[in-house]
Amino acid sequence: MAPTDANARAPDRAGPFYRRIIAWLAGFEDGQIMRVAFFILLFGTLSVLYVDYRELTSADALLGAPAQPVLPPFNPDSPDDGPHPQVTTPTATLDAPMTIALASGGILALTGTIDIGAADRFAAEVAAHGEYADTVGLDSPGGSVMDALAIGALIQEKGFATAVAAGSLCASSCPIIFAAGKQRLASDKAAIGVHQIYAASISADPAQLAKTAGLAMSDAQSMTAQITRFLSSAGVDPALWLHALETPPDHLYYLTPKEMEALKLATKITH
């Protein structure tokens, strides 16, 4: 029975795609086909290895990078330990990245959260206008510990005084900066408090999270040692930081004027 036009077999070149592929491969010798297949498999294997390598090196770089321990910013709605004066600075101002501005009376005002990079901006401002300042005024909920230490070191180097005015806040890592002043003036109506160092999680993967948590804990302990040495060099009783170590990150331990004088954090309480 002769095929009709409807079921007649089309020529190879016009047939389905796989037939053309088969016809094309039939033109090669067996050795050539094996070589092509080998190189295709080799390319696929190298691609997979490259992806795995990128993932591993990225993870190693992440875990090997220095942590950025911070103290969580003051939250007016969070619990606290002990009474404290009323903070009059708007929360939005405190939450914003730190601003550094030369004010009247030779005061270099540091206002807002100590964000990463605040120390560099502070150094630039001191280089530009430091000769007109003698006191660093603080109104901050805290933030980056390393930036606070760097700001404090420059305050010590320049011999600036530090001050926290009535209605102002100096919390979390801010007291580290306050401790750096040659003279340290605290109003009896200022809110000054501390709590534990905090490091945010940087991975959702359980295995990597465990490693990261271990590194963060190690880094936090190292940072605590740096803070203790810094307080000692400033003439402040390192026992101040015991209050921070004993206070969870979601609380804030407020220091009374008597405590600040006893711990030598404040050289003068103003009224």
C-alpha positions in Angstrom: 0.0 0.0 0.0 1.5 3.3 -1.1 1.8 6.0 1.5 -0.5 9.0 1.2 0.7 12.5 1.2 -0.5 12.8 4.8 1.6 9.8 6.2 4.5 9.9 3.8 7.9 10.0 5.5 9.6 13.3 5.1 13.2 13.5 3.8 15.8 13.4 6.6 16.8 17.0 6.3 13.1 18.1 6.7 12.2 15.6 9.4 12.0 16.1 13.1 14.9 17.8 14.9 16.2 14.6 16.6 16.5 12.8 13.2 18.7 15.6 11.9 20.8 15.3 15.1 21.2 11.6 14.5 22.0 12.1 10.9 24.6 14.7 11.9 26.2 12.4 14.5 26.3 9.5 12.0 28.7 11.5 10.0 31.4 11.3 12.7 33.6 8.4 13.6 33.1 6.7 17.0 36.3 8.2 18.3 35.3 11.7 17.4 31.9 11.2 19.2 33.6 10.0 22.3 35.9 13.0 22.3 33.0 15.4 22.0 31.1 13.6 24.8 34.2 13.7 27.0 34.7 17.4 26.6 31.0 18.1 27.2 31.2 16.1 30.5 34.5 17.8 31.4 32.9 21.2 30.9 29.9 20.3 33.0 32.1 19.0 35.8 34.3 22.1 35.8 31.2 24.3 35.9 29.8 22.5 39.0 33.2 22.7 40.7 33.5 26.4 40.0 30.1 27.1 41.5 31.0 25.0 44.6 34.3 26.8 44.9 32.6 30.2 44.7 30.1 29.2 47.4 32.9 27.9 49.7 35.1 30.9 49.3 32.2 33.2 49.9 31.4 31.4 53.1 35.0 31.4 54.2 35.3 35.1 53.5 32.1 35.8 55.5 33.2 33.7 58.5 36.7 35.1 58.4 35.7 38.7 58.2 35.9 40.7 61.4 32.6 41.0 63.2 31.0 44.4 63.8 29.8 44.0 67.4 27.3 46.8 68.3 25.1 47.7 71.1 21.5 47.9 70.1 20.2 51.5 70.1 18.1 52.7 73.0 14.4 51.8 72.7 12.2 54.1 74.8 9.6 51.3 74.8 12.0 48.6 76.1 12.3 47.7 79.8 14.9 49.3 81.9 16.6 48.8 85.2 16.1 51.7 87.6 14.6 55.2 87.3 15.9 57.6 84.7 15.5 61.3 83.8 13.2 62.2 81.0 14.8 62.2 77.5 13.6 65.2 75.6 15.4 64.6 72.3 13.0 63.3 69.7 13.3 59.6 69.0 13.6 60.2 65.2 16.7 62.4 65.9 18.3 59.7 68.1 17.5 57.0 65.5 19.1 58.9 62.7 22.8 58.3 61.8 25.1 60.5 64.0 25.5 64.1 63.0 28.6 66.0 64.1 28.4 69.8 64.2 30.3 72.6 65.9 27.9 74.5 68.2 28.2 77.7 70.2 30.4 77.7 73.3 33.1 75.5 71.8 30.9 72.4 71.9 31.3 69.8 69.2 27.8 68.2 69.3 27.5 64.5 68.5 23.8 63.6 68.0 22.1 60.4 66.9 23.1 56.7 66.5 26.8 55.8 66.3 26.7 54.3 62.8 29.7 52.5 61.2 31.8 55.3 59.8 30.9 57.9 62.4 34.5 57.8 63.7 35.8 58.8 60.3 33.4 61.7 60.1 34.3 62.8 63.6 38.0 62.7 62.7 37.3 64.8 59.6 35.4 67.4 61.6 38.1 67.6 64.3 40.7 68.1 61.6 38.6 70.9 60.0 37.3 72.7 63.1 38.9 71.1 66.2 40.8 74.2 67.2 37.4 75.9 67.9 36.2 73.1 70.2 37.0 72.2 73.8 34.0 70.0 74.7 32.2 67.1 73.0 28.5 67.2 73.7 26.8 63.8 73.5 23.2 62.9 72.8 23.2 59.4 71.4 21.5 56.0 71.9 24.7 54.2 71.1 25.6 51.9 68.2 29.0 50.7 66.8 31.4 49.9 69.6 34.5 50.1 67.4 33.5 53.6 66.2 32.8 54.6 69.8 36.3 53.4 70.8 37.9 55.3 67.9 36.0 58.5 68.7 37.0 58.1 72.4 40.7 57.6 71.5 40.7 60.9 69.4 39.0 62.8 72.3 41.7 61.6 74.6 44.4 62.6 72.1 43.0 66.1 71.8 42.3 66.5 75.5 38.6 67.4 74.9 36.1 67.4 77.7 32.8 65.5 77.3 29.4 66.5 78.5 25.8 65.1 78.6 23.3 67.8 79.1 19.9 67.7 80.9 17.3 65.9 78.8 20.0 64.2 76.6 20.6 60.5 76.3 24.0 58.7 76.4 23.3 55.0 76.2 24.8 51.7 75.1 28.2 52.5 73.6 27.9 56.2 74.1 29.3 56.1 77.7 32.5 54.8 76.2 32.9 58.1 74.4 31.8 60.0 77.5 34.5 58.2 79.5 37.2 59.6 77.2 36.8 63.2 78.3 39.6 64.9 80.2 36.7 66.4 82.3 33.4 64.6 82.2 30.3 66.7 82.9 27.0 64.9 83.4 23.8 66.7 84.3 21.7 65.1 87.1 18.9 65.3 84.5 20.8 63.3 81.8 20.0 59.7 81.0 23.2 57.6 80.9 23.0 53.8 80.7 24.6 50.6 79.4 23.8 47.1 78.3 25.3 44.0 76.7 27.2 44.0 73.4 25.0 42.6 70.5 26.0 41.1 67.2 23.3 40.4 64.6 23.1 37.1 62.8 24.4 37.2 59.2 23.2 33.8 57.9 20.1 31.7 57.8 22.0 28.5 57.2 22.1 26.5 60.5 25.6 25.2 60.1 27.0 28.6 59.1 24.9 30.3 61.7 26.5 28.2 64.4 30.0 29.1 63.2 29.1 32.7 62.9 27.6 32.8 66.4 30.8 31.3 67.8 32.9 34.0 66.1 30.5 36.7 67.2 30.8 35.5 70.8 34.6 35.4 70.6 34.6 38.9 69.1 32.3 40.2 71.7 34.6 38.9 74.5 37.6 40.5 72.8 35.7 43.8 72.5 34.8 43.6 76.1 38.5 43.4 77.0 39.2 46.4 74.8 36.5 48.4 76.5 37.8 47.4 79.9 41.3 48.5 79.0 40.0 51.8 77.5 38.0 52.6 80.6 41.1 51.9 82.8 43.2 54.2 80.6 40.6 57.0 81.1 40.7 56.6 84.8 37.2 55.1 85.0 36.5 52.1 87.2 36.2 49.1 84.8 33.5 47.9 87.2 31.2 50.2 85.2 31.1 47.6 82.4 29.9 44.9 84.9 26.5 46.7 84.7 26.6 46.3 80.9 27.6 42.6 81.1 24.7 41.9 83.5 22.1 43.7 81.6 20.4 42.0 78.6 20.4 43.7 75.2 16.7 44.5 75.5 17.2 46.3 78.8 19.2 49.3 79.8 20.9 49.9 83.1 20.7 53.6 84.0 23.5 55.0 86.2 22.6 57.3 89.0 24.6 60.4 89.7 26.1 58.8 92.8 27.1 55.7 90.8 28.7 57.8 88.1 30.8 59.6 90.7 31.7 56.4 92.6 32.8 54.8 89.3 34.6 58.0 88.3 32.6 58.1 85.0 31.6 61.7 85.7 34.2 64.1 87.2 31.4 66.6 87.9 27.6 66.3 88.2 25.9 69.5 87.1 22.5 70.8 88.3 
